[in-house]
Each structure stands twice: as structure tokens, then as C-alpha cells.
């Protein structure tokens, strides 16, 4: 397994963990009632959009090669950082 594959597997695991956290937050919001869920559904959707963006960048990273690898890797790391930051902010609201 080369560096690109190891990096991709690590990111895949991190993304899966964040997807599970987002789904858990969604379930928790639903458990708190429809009003609560409606109030925070926009934040949950924003988290899912950031997750989808990170997932897309991971797909590009896996398909990329050579010189594009460095740029794609940086983009993927930034997308994951954005997702982590958004999740931390949203989690404080729950």
C-alpha cells in the first residue's frame, strides 16, 4: 500500500466517524422535538454539505496522480478541517 492509499484509508475512516457523529446529532435533535429539530436542521444540513465536499475531494484525491496529488491532498485536508470545525461549532449548540 503506497502513501496515497494509506492517506486515503485514514481519511475514509475519519469521514466515516464524522458521518456517524452527524447522524447521531440528527437523531438527538429529532428526539428533542420537532421545534428543536427545525431550529437546527439548517446547521445539520450544512454539516452534511461539508461532509459531502470532503468526500468528493477524497474521490478526486484517489483518482489524482503525480503533481496533482499534492494539491488534492491539501484540498482534502482543508475540507476535513472545515468539517471538524463546523461540527465542533454545531455540537456546542446541542
C-alpha positions in Angstrom: 0.0 0.0 0.0 1.5 3.3 -1.1 1.3 6.7 0.8 -1.7 7.7 -1.3 -3.6 4.6 -0.3 -2.7 4.8 3.3 -3.7 8.5 3.4 -7.0 7.7 1.7 -7.8 4.9 4.1 -7.1 7.2 7.1 -9.3 9.9 5.6 -12.0 7.4 4.8 -12.1 6.3 8.5 -12.2 9.9 9.7 -15.0 10.8 7.3 -17.0 7.7 8.4 -16.6 8.8 12.0 -17.9 12.3 11.2 -20.8 10.9 9.2 -21.7 8.8 12.3 -21.5 11.8 14.5 -23.6 13.9 12.2 -26.3 11.2 12.1 -26.2 10.9 15.9 -26.6 14.6 16.2 -29.6 14.5 13.8 -31.2 11.7 15.9 -30.6 13.6 19.1 -32.2 16.7 17.6 -35.2 14.7 16.5 -35.5 13.2 20.0 -35.7 16.7 21.4 -38.8 17.5 19.4 -39.8 18.9 16.1 -39.3 22.6 17.1 -35.7 21.9 18.2 -35.1 19.8 15.1 -36.5 22.6 12.8 -34.3 25.2 14.5 -31.1 23.2 14.0 -31.8 21.4 10.7 -30.0 24.1 8.7 -26.9 23.5 10.8 -27.2 19.8 10.3 -27.6 20.2 6.5 -24.5 22.5 6.5 -22.6 19.7 8.2 -23.8 17.2 5.6 -22.7 19.6 2.8 -19.2 19.9 4.3 -19.1 16.1 4.6 -20.1 15.6 1.0 -17.5 18.2 -0.1 -14.8 16.3 1.9 -16.0 13.0 0.4 -15.8 14.4 -3.1 -12.3 15.7 -2.5 -11.3 12.3 -1.3 -12.6 10.8 -4.5 -10.6 13.3 -6.5 -7.5 12.5 -4.4 -7.8 8.8 -5.1 -8.1 9.4 -8.9 -5.4 12.0 -9.0 -1.7 11.4 -9.5 1.6 13.0 -9.8 1.8 16.7 -9.4 -2.0 17.0 -8.7 -1.6 14.7 -5.7 0.0 17.5 -3.5 -2.7 20.0 -4.4 -5.5 17.4 -4.0 -4.2 16.3 -0.7 -4.0 19.9 0.6 -7.6 20.4 -0.6 -8.8 17.2 1.1 -7.1 18.2 4.4 -8.7 21.6 4.3 -12.1 20.1 3.6 -11.7 17.8 6.6 -10.5 20.7 8.8 -13.7 22.7 7.7 -15.9 19.7 8.6 -14.2 19.3 12.0 -14.6 23.0 12.8 -18.2 23.1 11.7 -19.0 20.0 13.7 -17.4 21.5 16.8 -19.4 24.7 16.5 -22.7 22.8 15.9 -22.1 20.4 18.7 -21.9 23.2 21.2 -25.5 24.2 20.2 -26.9 20.8 21.2 
